[in-house]
Each structure stands twice: as structure tokens, then as C-alpha cells.
Amino acid sequence: MYEVDEEQIIKELLPTVKRIASDLVQHLPKNVEVEDLIQEGVLALISAIRRYDPRRGVNLRTFLIKRIKGAMYDYLRNIDWMPRNLRRNIKEVEKAIYELESKLGRHPTVEEVSLYTNLSNEEVIRAKNEMVRKQFLRLDEYLYDTYDSYSPEVEADSEPLQDAYKQILLEQVTEAIKQLSQREQLVLSLRFEQELSLKEIGLILGVSESRVSQILSSALIKIKKYVLGEDDGKPD
């Protein structure tokens, strides 16, 4: 029987829960309360500690943080705060940034994206802010936000399929990352592996927080396009 000091783990990870919630809420409407996200994260943390099985070969901290972020994302999705037109605008802006970067050889300005999509500057900015929120999720959740790579409740017969699916996805993402520039790869590593904030990454690279956000947006869009193709087939 695997035993852990539940109270000690919660104490150690509570600052992380608060930081994740704070990162997310910065780019959300004011009606989304950081306290609600923290509560969801803490509940997920407690549940995950009790469900953790080291025999599955997943690092404890990695598993716990995934469940915390997943719970917060589920909460945001369940309250359905995002208007349908914003979802559509996000797809348009993602596509425009990807195509304009290929043509211009640099990250496009808000005005350039606005002209390309026929959206207003305000609509482009709002869509880009939502894209930033996605950057705070784990990369696999960004690409397939309904996929859970660790689910003890899943029937045993489906586990080989899940494992095969995860391996294919991992290989595709790995290959996509190889196509990125060195700076994009570094920013991804600092954000998703070392879990630094945008501000901390900016200090390391000597650039502004908004510039880090641009680099992340560009890298994640390229990875998503590589893995899913031009059309991911998902409904608006």
C-alpha cells in the first residue's frame, strides 16, 4: 500500500495552486474569481493524492499538477463563460497568425491580424488574450483538452488504446517542437517543464512579458497546426 503525508503535500503545493490560479485569472473576465479556481485546484489536489498509483510510472508532482490544472480548466469549461463568437474569433486569429508569420517572417501586429481576418483590433486582442490563457495549460491539454492521460476509472480493455494514442501524440508533438526555432523551444521548456511565469521567462531572455506571450502563441499555434493539420475538425 502506497502511503504519503497528505497534509504535508498539500502544504507544499498550495503556493503552486495559487500561482496557477493567478496566472489563469489574469486573462479572464472579471466575473471569474481566483478564489473559485483555487478551491477547484485544492479539491483536485486532495483527490489526486488519494488516487495516485506509483505503479503507473508517473511522477507524483507531475501527476498532481496535471490534475490541478485539469480541474481548473474543467471548471472554466463547465461555467461556459466564453461566448460562441469568441471561440470562432480565436480560431480565425490562430490561423491568421500562423499564415502571416509564414509570409512576413515575423510575428504579425494586431493591426495586421485585424486586416487579415476582418476583425476589429479589440476582437483580435481579446482572442489573443484567450490564447494566452491556453498557454497556461499543459501542452497536451492545449492540443486535446478532453484527453486525460491518467484515469484509473477507465476500463482495462481501453488502456492499450489510450497508451497507443498517447505515444502517437507524443511523437507528433516531439517532431513538431523540433521544427521550432531555438528561442521558441527554450520558451516552451521554461514554461511547461520548469513552470516559470511569463514575467520570469522575460527576465531570463531580456524581453517583455508581452513578447514572451507572442513567442508562446506562435510556438503553440505551429505545434497545433503540425499535429492537427489546417483544420482540427472540432466544432465552434
C-alpha positions as CSV (number, residue, x, y, z in Angstrom):
1,M,0.0,0.0,0.0
2,Y,1.4,3.4,-1.1
3,E,1.3,5.9,1.7
4,V,2.1,9.6,1.6
5,D,1.9,12.5,4.0
6,E,-1.2,14.1,2.6
7,E,-1.2,17.2,4.8
8,Q,2.5,17.9,4.0
9,I,2.0,17.6,0.3
10,I,-1.0,19.9,0.4
11,K,1.0,22.4,2.4
12,E,3.9,22.2,-0.1
13,L,1.8,22.5,-3.2
14,L,-0.7,25.2,-2.0
15,P,1.5,28.1,-3.3
16,T,1.7,26.3,-6.6
17,V,-2.1,26.0,-6.8
18,K,-2.5,29.7,-6.0
19,R,0.1,30.7,-8.7
20,I,-1.6,28.6,-11.3
21,A,-4.9,30.2,-10.5
22,S,-3.4,33.7,-10.5
23,D,-1.8,33.0,-13.9
24,L,-5.1,31.9,-15.4
25,V,-7.3,34.6,-14.0
26,Q,-5.1,37.4,-15.3
27,H,-6.6,36.9,-18.8
28,L,-10.1,36.0,-17.9
29,P,-13.3,38.2,-17.4
30,K,-13.7,39.8,-14.1
31,N,-16.7,37.6,-13.2
32,V,-14.2,34.6,-12.9
33,E,-13.0,34.7,-9.3
34,V,-9.4,33.5,-8.4
35,E,-10.8,32.0,-5.2
36,D,-13.0,29.7,-7.2
37,L,-10.1,28.4,-9.2
38,I,-8.0,27.9,-6.1
39,Q,-10.8,25.9,-4.5
40,E,-11.2,23.7,-7.6
41,G,-7.4,23.2,-7.5
42,V,-7.2,22.3,-3.9
43,L,-10.1,19.8,-4.2
44,A,-8.4,18.2,-7.2
45,L,-5.1,18.1,-5.3
46,I,-6.6,16.2,-2.4
47,S,-8.4,13.8,-4.7
48,A,-5.3,13.2,-6.8
49,I,-3.1,12.4,-3.8
50,R,-5.5,9.7,-2.7
51,R,-5.8,8.3,-6.3
52,Y,-2.1,8.3,-7.1
53,D,-0.6,5.0,-8.0
54,P,3.2,4.9,-8.4
55,R,2.9,1.6,-10.3
56,R,1.8,3.6,-13.4
57,G,5.2,5.2,-13.6
58,V,4.0,8.8,-13.3
59,N,6.0,11.2,-11.2
60,L,3.9,12.3,-8.2
61,R,4.3,16.0,-8.6
62,T,3.7,15.9,-12.3
63,F,0.5,13.9,-11.8
64,L,-0.7,16.3,-9.1
65,I,-0.1,19.4,-11.1
66,K,-1.8,17.9,-14.1
67,R,-4.8,17.2,-12.1
68,I,-4.8,20.7,-10.5
69,K,-4.7,22.4,-13.9
70,G,-7.2,19.9,-15.4
71,A,-9.7,20.7,-12.7
72,M,-9.4,24.4,-13.2
73,Y,-9.7,24.1,-16.9
74,D,-12.8,21.8,-16.5
75,Y,-14.3,24.4,-14.2
76,L,-13.8,27.2,-16.8
77,R,-15.3,25.0,-19.5
78,N,-18.3,24.0,-17.3
79,I,-19.3,27.5,-16.4
80,D,-19.2,28.2,-20.2
81,W,-18.2,31.9,-19.8
82,M,-16.8,32.2,-23.3
83,P,-19.3,33.4,-26.0
84,R,-19.6,31.4,-29.2
85,N,-18.3,34.2,-31.3
86,L,-15.2,34.5,-29.2
87,R,-14.4,30.8,-29.8
88,R,-14.8,31.4,-33.6
89,N,-12.6,34.5,-33.4
90,I,-9.9,32.5,-31.6
91,K,-9.7,30.0,-34.5
92,E,-9.6,32.9,-37.0
93,V,-6.8,34.7,-35.2
94,E,-4.8,31.5,-34.7
95,K,-5.0,30.7,-38.4
96,A,-4.1,34.3,-39.3
97,I,-1.0,34.4,-37.1
98,Y,0.2,31.1,-38.5
99,E,-0.2,32.2,-42.1
100,L,1.0,35.7,-41.6
101,E,4.2,34.6,-39.8
102,S,5.0,32.4,-42.8
103,K,4.5,35.3,-45.2
104,L,6.1,38.0,-43.1
105,G,8.9,36.1,-41.4
106,R,7.9,37.6,-38.0
107,H,5.0,37.8,-35.5
108,P,2.2,39.9,-37.0
109,T,0.9,43.0,-35.3
110,V,-2.6,43.3,-34.0
111,E,-3.4,45.6,-36.9
112,E,-2.1,43.2,-39.5
113,V,-4.2,40.3,-38.0
114,S,-7.2,42.6,-37.9
115,L,-6.9,43.4,-41.6
116,Y,-6.3,39.7,-42.5
117,T,-9.4,38.5,-40.6
118,N,-11.7,41.5,-40.9
119,L,-12.0,41.5,-37.1
120,S,-11.6,44.7,-35.1
121,N,-8.4,45.4,-33.2
122,E,-10.4,44.9,-30.0
123,E,-11.7,41.5,-31.1
124,V,-8.2,40.4,-32.1
125,I,-6.8,41.5,-28.7
126,R,-9.5,39.7,-26.8
127,A,-8.9,36.5,-28.9
128,K,-5.2,36.7,-28.3
129,N,-5.8,37.1,-24.6
130,E,-7.8,33.9,-24.6
131,M,-4.9,32.2,-26.4
132,V,-2.6,33.2,-23.6
133,R,-4.9,31.5,-21.1
134,K,-4.5,28.3,-23.1
135,Q,-0.7,28.6,-22.8
136,F,-1.0,28.1,-19.0
137,L,-2.4,24.6,-19.6
138,R,-0.2,21.6,-20.2
139,L,0.7,21.3,-23.9
140,D,-1.2,18.0,-24.4
141,E,-4.3,19.6,-22.9
142,Y,-3.9,22.6,-25.2
143,L,-4.0,20.2,-28.2
144,Y,-6.6,17.8,-26.9
145,D,-8.3,19.4,-24.0
146,T,-10.7,16.5,-23.4
147,Y,-7.9,13.8,-23.3
148,D,-6.9,12.5,-19.8
149,S,-3.7,10.6,-19.9
150,Y,-4.2,9.2,-16.4
151,S,-7.6,7.9,-15.5
152,P,-7.8,4.9,-13.0
153,E,-11.5,4.7,-13.6
154,V,-11.1,3.7,-17.3
155,E,-11.9,0.1,-18.1
156,A,-8.7,-2.0,-18.5
157,D,-9.7,-3.0,-22.1
158,S,-9.4,0.6,-23.2
159,E,-5.9,1.3,-21.7
160,P,-3.8,-0.2,-24.5
161,L,-5.7,2.1,-27.0
162,Q,-5.1,5.1,-24.7
163,D,-1.4,4.2,-24.3
164,A,-1.0,3.9,-28.1
165,Y,-2.8,7.2,-28.7
166,K,-0.7,9.0,-26.1
167,Q,2.5,7.6,-27.7
168,I,1.5,8.7,-31.2
169,L,0.6,12.2,-29.9
170,L,3.9,12.4,-28.0
171,E,5.8,11.5,-31.1
172,Q,4.0,14.1,-33.2
173,V,4.4,16.8,-30.7
174,T,8.1,16.0,-30.3
175,E,8.6,16.2,-34.1
176,A,6.7,19.5,-34.2
177,I,8.9,21.0,-31.5
178,K,12.0,20.1,-33.5
179,Q,10.7,22.4,-36.3
180,L,10.6,25.4,-34.0
181,S,13.3,28.0,-33.5
182,Q,15.8,27.6,-30.6
183,R,14.2,30.5,-28.8
184,E,10.7,29.0,-29.2
185,Q,11.9,25.7,-27.9
186,L,13.6,27.4,-24.9
187,V,10.4,29.3,-24.0
188,L,8.4,26.2,-24.2
189,S,10.8,24.4,-21.9
190,L,10.9,27.3,-19.4
191,R,7.1,27.5,-19.3
192,F,6.0,23.8,-19.4
193,E,8.9,21.9,-18.0
194,Q,10.3,24.4,-15.4
195,E,6.8,26.1,-15.0
196,L,8.1,29.6,-14.9
197,S,5.7,32.6,-15.3
198,L,5.8,34.8,-18.4
199,K,7.4,37.5,-16.3
200,E,10.2,35.2,-15.1
201,I,10.8,34.0,-18.6
202,G,11.0,37.6,-19.8
203,L,13.6,38.4,-17.2
204,I,15.7,35.4,-18.3
205,L,15.5,36.3,-22.0
206,G,15.7,40.0,-21.5
207,V,12.4,40.7,-23.2
208,S,9.0,42.0,-22.2
209,E,6.3,39.8,-20.8
210,S,4.1,40.5,-23.8
211,R,7.0,39.4,-26.1
212,V,7.2,36.1,-24.3
213,S,3.4,35.7,-24.8
214,Q,3.9,36.3,-28.5
215,I,6.6,33.7,-28.7
216,L,4.5,31.2,-26.9
217,S,1.4,31.9,-29.0
218,S,3.4,31.4,-32.2
219,A,5.1,28.2,-31.0
220,L,1.8,26.6,-29.8
221,I,0.0,27.5,-33.0
222,K,2.7,25.9,-35.1
223,I,2.6,22.7,-33.0
224,K,-1.1,22.5,-33.2
225,K,-1.1,23.0,-36.9
226,Y,1.6,20.3,-37.3
227,V,-0.3,17.8,-35.2
228,L,-3.9,18.5,-36.2
229,G,-3.4,19.9,-39.7
230,E,-5.0,23.0,-41.1
231,D,-8.5,22.0,-39.8
232,D,-8.8,20.2,-36.5
233,G,-12.3,19.2,-37.2
234,K,-13.7,20.4,-33.9
235,P,-17.0,22.4,-33.8
236,D,-17.0,26.0,-32.9
